[in-house]
Amino acid sequence: MEKSWFKTAPFTSLEIHEFQSISARRLIRSNSFNDPVLIETLVKRIEQIPIDGDMMISFGPDAEYMTLTFTNDIQEEVVELIQRRFKTPSTGFNSSSPLEKELYEEIQRLLLLNA
């Protein structure tokens, strides 16, 4: 079976959760969205990130941690960000890329909407 970022798109909702750290799952900020255009745009941008990470990273218990939970009628799918990097479907990480950096900054802006 071929790996992909998402198996059950399109999605009807998105929840973004930013936690204190990967080990201390105290919620710092969160926001949710039901706008299909916003969600589809974000999905398409994530799908541009290579699915097979070219590196592994090591991180301590204080590593930054965020989740993007995409939901539809079938199930939910979670994309994890650790230390501002997207954990790929292959469970690796990609070398630093402008696309991931821009996407992370956009997600941070979404977290602050209507705050």
C-alpha positions in Angstrom: 0.0 0.0 0.0 1.4 3.4 -1.0 2.0 5.9 1.8 0.2 9.2 1.7 -0.5 12.0 4.1 -4.2 11.4 4.1 -6.4 8.4 3.5 -9.9 9.8 4.0 -9.9 13.3 2.6 -11.9 15.5 2.1 -12.4 16.7 5.6 -15.1 18.7 7.3 -13.3 20.0 10.3 -9.8 20.8 11.6 -8.6 21.1 15.2 -5.2 22.6 15.9 -3.7 21.9 19.4 -0.5 23.3 20.7 0.9 21.7 23.8 3.4 22.7 26.4 5.7 20.0 25.2 5.7 16.4 23.8 5.9 15.0 27.4 3.8 17.7 29.2 0.5 17.6 27.2 -0.9 20.7 28.8 -2.8 22.5 26.2 -1.4 26.0 25.5 -3.6 27.1 22.6 -6.2 25.5 20.3 -8.5 26.5 17.5 -11.0 24.7 15.3 -12.3 25.3 11.8 -15.1 24.1 9.6 -14.4 26.1 6.5 -13.9 23.5 3.7 -11.8 25.9 1.6 -9.4 26.6 4.4 -9.1 22.9 5.3 -8.7 21.8 1.7 -6.0 24.4 1.1 -4.1 23.3 4.2 -4.4 19.6 3.2 -3.1 20.4 -0.3 -0.1 22.3 1.1 0.7 19.4 3.6 0.5 16.9 0.7 3.3 18.9 -1.0 5.7 17.8 1.8 7.6 14.6 0.9 6.0 11.6 2.7 9.3 9.8 3.2 11.4 11.8 5.7 15.0 11.9 4.9 16.2 12.1 8.5 15.3 11.1 12.0 15.5 13.7 14.8 16.1 13.2 18.5 14.2 15.4 20.9 13.9 15.6 24.7 10.8 15.8 26.8 10.6 19.5 26.4 10.3 19.4 22.6 7.6 21.6 21.0 4.5 19.6 20.1 1.4 20.4 18.0 -1.3 18.3 16.4 -3.6 18.9 13.5 -6.6 16.7 13.7 -8.6 16.5 10.4 -12.1 14.9 10.7 -14.8 13.7 8.3 -17.7 11.3 8.5 -15.4 8.3 8.3 -12.6 9.0 10.8 -10.1 11.5 12.0 -6.5 11.8 10.9 -3.7 13.4 12.9 -0.6 15.2 11.6 2.0 15.8 14.3 4.5 18.6 14.4 7.6 18.2 16.7 10.1 20.9 17.0 8.3 22.8 14.2 8.8 19.9 11.8 6.1 17.7 10.3 6.3 14.0 11.3 5.9 12.3 7.9 3.8 9.2 7.3 7.0 7.2 7.2 7.6 8.5 10.8 10.7 10.4 9.7 11.3 14.1 9.2 12.4 16.2 6.3 15.5 18.3 6.2 14.6 22.0 6.8 12.5 23.3 4.0 11.0 26.7 3.2 7.6 25.0 2.5 7.4 23.5 6.0 8.6 26.7 7.7 5.9 28.8 5.8 3.3 26.2 6.6 4.2 26.2 10.3 3.9 30.0 10.4 0.5 29.8 8.8 -0.7 27.3 11.4 0.6 29.6 14.1 -1.5 32.4 12.6 -4.6 30.1 12.5 -4.1 29.4 16.2 -4.4 33.1 16.9 -7.5 33.7 14.8 -10.5 34.7 17.0 -8.3 34.3 20.1 
